C-alpha cells in the first residue's frame, strides 16, 4: 500500500530515503487523481522493497505542495537521493510511471 506522506514526515520518508521515491500529489475532489490512485497502489505493491511509493493529499499538506510548486494535480514526482529526478503531471497509463520508476532503480 502506498504510504501516506505528510508535511511532518516528508523529509524522513522522501528526502532521506535510500531508495527511489515516487510521490503522488492528489486531492479527493480531483477526477484524474482518482484514475491514477489505483495505479499508484499497484506500483506500491510491485515495487515493495525496491522503491518507496507514497501519496500527498494537497488539501491536508499545503507546505509540501507549495515547496515543490504543485499547481496541477495529479502531479507525480520522482525523487532519488533527496532530489527530484523526474515528474509527470496529469493522468497517464501505468506503463509510463513504471518506466520512469525503473530508470531510477
C-alpha positions as CSV (number, residue, x, y, z in Angstrom):
1,X,0.0,0.0,0.0
2,X,1.2,3.5,-0.8
3,X,2.5,5.4,2.2
4,X,0.6,8.5,3.4
5,X,3.1,11.3,3.2
6,X,2.5,14.4,5.2
7,X,4.1,17.8,5.9
8,X,5.6,16.3,9.1
9,X,7.1,13.0,7.7
10,X,8.1,14.2,4.2
11,X,11.7,14.8,5.0
12,X,12.1,11.4,6.7
13,X,10.2,9.3,4.2
14,X,11.2,11.0,0.9
15,X,14.3,13.1,1.2
16,X,16.2,10.7,3.5
17,X,15.2,7.5,1.6
18,X,18.0,5.3,0.3
19,X,15.6,4.1,-2.4
20,X,14.0,5.9,-5.3
21,X,10.7,7.6,-4.2
22,X,7.5,8.2,-6.2
23,X,5.2,10.8,-4.7
24,X,1.7,11.2,-5.9
25,X,0.2,14.7,-5.1
26,X,-3.6,14.3,-5.2
27,X,-6.9,15.5,-3.7
28,X,-10.2,13.8,-3.0
29,X,-12.1,16.2,-5.4
30,X,-9.8,15.6,-8.4
31,X,-11.2,13.3,-11.0
32,X,-7.9,12.4,-12.8
33,X,-6.4,11.8,-9.3
34,X,-9.0,9.0,-8.7
35,X,-7.9,7.4,-12.0
36,X,-4.2,7.5,-11.0
37,X,-4.8,6.4,-7.4
38,X,-5.3,2.6,-8.1
39,X,-2.2,2.6,-10.5
40,X,-0.1,4.1,-7.7
41,X,-1.4,1.4,-5.3
42,X,-0.4,-1.3,-7.8
43,X,3.1,0.2,-8.2
44,X,3.4,0.3,-4.4
45,X,2.8,-3.5,-4.3
46,X,5.0,-4.3,-7.3
47,X,8.0,-2.2,-6.1
48,X,7.8,-3.1,-2.4
49,X,11.3,-3.3,-1.1
50,X,12.8,-1.7,-4.3
51,X,11.2,1.8,-4.1
52,X,9.1,4.0,-1.8
53,X,5.7,4.9,-3.2
54,X,3.6,7.5,-1.4
55,X,0.7,9.9,-1.7
56,X,0.4,13.5,-0.5
57,X,-3.1,14.9,0.0
58,X,-2.6,18.5,-1.2
59,X,-5.5,19.8,0.8
60,X,-4.2,18.4,4.1
61,X,-0.5,19.1,3.4
62,X,-0.1,22.6,1.9
63,X,3.5,23.0,3.0
64,X,4.9,20.3,0.7
65,X,2.7,21.4,-2.2
66,X,3.9,25.0,-2.0
67,X,7.5,23.9,-1.5
68,X,7.5,22.0,-4.8
69,X,5.3,24.4,-6.7
70,X,2.4,21.9,-7.2
71,X,-0.2,23.8,-9.2
72,X,-1.8,21.0,-11.2
73,X,-2.8,17.5,-9.9
74,X,-2.3,14.7,-10.1
75,X,1.4,15.5,-10.0
76,X,3.8,12.6,-9.6
77,X,7.4,13.5,-8.6
78,X,10.2,11.0,-8.7
79,X,13.0,11.5,-6.1
80,X,16.4,9.9,-5.8
81,X,18.9,10.9,-3.1
82,X,16.6,13.7,-1.9
83,X,16.4,15.3,-5.4
84,X,13.7,15.5,-8.0
85,X,14.9,13.4,-10.9
86,X,11.6,13.2,-13.0
87,X,8.0,14.2,-12.9
88,X,4.7,13.5,-14.5
89,X,1.7,15.9,-14.5
90,X,-1.7,14.5,-15.2
91,X,-3.1,11.0,-15.6
92,X,-1.0,8.6,-17.7
93,X,-1.0,4.8,-18.2
94,X,0.7,2.7,-15.6
95,X,3.4,1.7,-18.1
96,X,4.6,5.4,-18.2
97,X,5.0,5.6,-14.5
98,X,6.6,2.1,-14.2
99,X,9.2,3.1,-16.9
100,X,10.1,6.3,-15.1
101,X,10.5,4.4,-11.9
102,X,12.6,1.7,-13.5
103,X,15.1,4.3,-14.7
104,X,15.7,5.3,-11.0
105,X,16.4,1.7,-9.8
